[in-house]
Amino acid sequence: MNQSKAIKPPSKLKYTLIFLVLAVLYVISYIGIKADFSELWTGLPNIGNMLSQLWPPDFAYFKSILKPMFETVKMAVLGTTIGALLSIPFTLLAARNVFLNRWVTGITRLILNFIRTIPDLLLASVFVAIAGLGPVAGIAALIFFSFGIITKMTYESVETIDPGPLESMTAVGANKLQFIGFAVVPQALPAFIAYVLYTFEVCVRASAILGLVGAGGIGMGLKTNLDLFNYTHVTSIILFTLIIVVIIDSVSAAIREKLL
Amino acid sequence: MIQFNQVKKVYPNGTVGLDNINLTIHPGEFVIIVGLSGAGKSTLLRAMNRLHEISEGEILIDGKSITKAKGADLRRIRRDIGMIFQNFNLVKRVSVLRNVLSGRVGYHGTFRTLFGLWPKRDIELAHDALRRVNIPDKAYVRADQLSGGQQQRVSIARALAQEAKIILADEPVASLDPLTTVQVMDDLKRINQELGITTIVNLHFLDLARKYGTRIIGLRAGKVVFDGPVEEATDEVFAEIYGRKIQKDELLGNVEA
């Protein structure tokens, strides 16, 4: 290197350009979709109207939504568990420090990207068409949904594990499965469990929505009541869902904190 | 016996890592490889168990070519070569015993090892190995609970449990303090003498090299510039290997020769 020149700080041009490009993108998007915030403003009085109908919640209704609520949680449990089990081989196949062959990781990632591109509501609609109305369609949708999230997050953390034990397992003459079992699994397990719990939280919230397309759970009750303008019942459902989600979130956050 | 036949290693960016290496290391030798950082010490060591690929030539381990070996044959050759790393390379979240037993995976089937169904002899072997490095009471402790020196002893125990015929140690004491350095080197020396395991160690402390080695190999820019018994490795020889006079930080100090 030429050491006689004074050392200059690196140019900031790159960041300025990135900022400008982003700004242009925002403006183009705003104009492109003909967004008009004044529509929101003129609609404002409707909010008050809506809110007054939503209040007060019908507490007596809590009892009759107990069953669909539990159905929602059960759907999330099943969907997340099966999705998590399916994700294990794909996680390993996608991690570049486990499989050095770029074809293996590349093709696996392509499949994963494809699955993650499909929105959960679309998945649910497809499965309702296949399996009919009810929780089976919802569970099937959640399997794909949780599979996509868990695999993506876990393989990224598998790629950040300490390479030392990987090297020493190669050196002792371990085969691929022993290499995975002795060096990868113990290091990646805490992150995997944490992501499964996080995905379970997301799935509870998602499965509350899936009912809108007829895929079982509390969402079906939500849709019926919305259609019948039973807004006090709607409020009860929202409140109940909130309570369940908060409980699950805090329990799983506590477990995850212990793990990582 | 380890044989290097005209071994050459060129990195993709054109840097020459090893330049026409011809070496024979006999069973039971305690070889110490010295040289500046970047001289190719680590590359040479890692070529022996093929953690690094070479570009030309051939390396034979007990007459078998590790350079040409594939799949199960390669794993079989590696099973006989224990390796000790600067950063210990233990799985920190599991017990010391499981780390030591991981040296045994080459001897048993996948299912058996993955589910921890070790034969009784293997478990005894692992405990024996820990006894040999003076930490028998640590078997059921998690590896990350141990000090650096103790972790390095676990990795020596792993190589012992592996029943390795050769031990490669890549800067085994570079992350240790002077006192534990001497303990770990003593362990390696004792194992070499008692069990006759061929031991090859990369070091950058020259006084340690003199105290423990029976044979010194000096590397400079990927070439062997000195190869001889420890008695011949004078200060002048080291100055030649390093291309300059020996500096204070290349001596650990307080090592009774």
Chai-1 contact restraints between the chains, C-beta under 6 A:
chainA,res_idxA,chainB,res_idxB,connection_type,confidence,min_distance_angstrom,max_distance_angstrom,comment,restraint_id
A,G164,B,N87,contact,1.0,0.0,6.0,A-B,restraint_1
A,G164,B,N89,contact,1.0,0.0,6.0,A-B,restraint_2
A,P165,B,N89,contact,1.0,0.0,6.0,A-B,restraint_3
A,P165,B,V91,contact,1.0,0.0,6.0,A-B,restraint_4
A,E167,B,N89,contact,1.0,0.0,6.0,A-B,restraint_5
A,S168,B,N89,contact,1.0,0.0,6.0,A-B,restraint_6
A,A171,B,N49,contact,1.0,0.0,6.0,A-B,restraint_7
A,A171,B,M83,contact,1.0,0.0,6.0,A-B,restraint_8
A,V172,B,G103,contact,1.0,0.0,6.0,A-B,restraint_9
A,V172,B,Q162,contact,1.0,0.0,6.0,A-B,restraint_10
A,G173,B,R75,contact,1.0,0.0,6.0,A-B,restraint_11
A,G173,B,R78,contact,1.0,0.0,6.0,A-B,restraint_12
A,G173,B,R79,contact,1.0,0.0,6.0,A-B,restraint_13
A,G173,B,G106,contact,1.0,0.0,6.0,A-B,restraint_14
A,A174,B,V105,contact,1.0,0.0,6.0,A-B,restraint_15
A,L177,B,T110,contact,1.0,0.0,6.0,A-B,restraint_16
A,Q178,B,V105,contact,1.0,0.0,6.0,A-B,restraint_17
A,Q178,B,T110,contact,1.0,0.0,6.0,A-B,restraint_18
A,Q178,B,T113,contact,1.0,0.0,6.0,A-B,restraint_19
A,G181,B,L114,contact,1.0,0.0,6.0,A-B,restraint_20
A,F182,B,S102,contact,1.0,0.0,6.0,A-B,restraint_21
A,P186,B,V91,contact,1.0,0.0,6.0,A-B,restraint_22
A,P186,B,R93,contact,1.0,0.0,6.0,A-B,restraint_23
A,P186,B,V94,contact,1.0,0.0,6.0,A-B,restraint_24
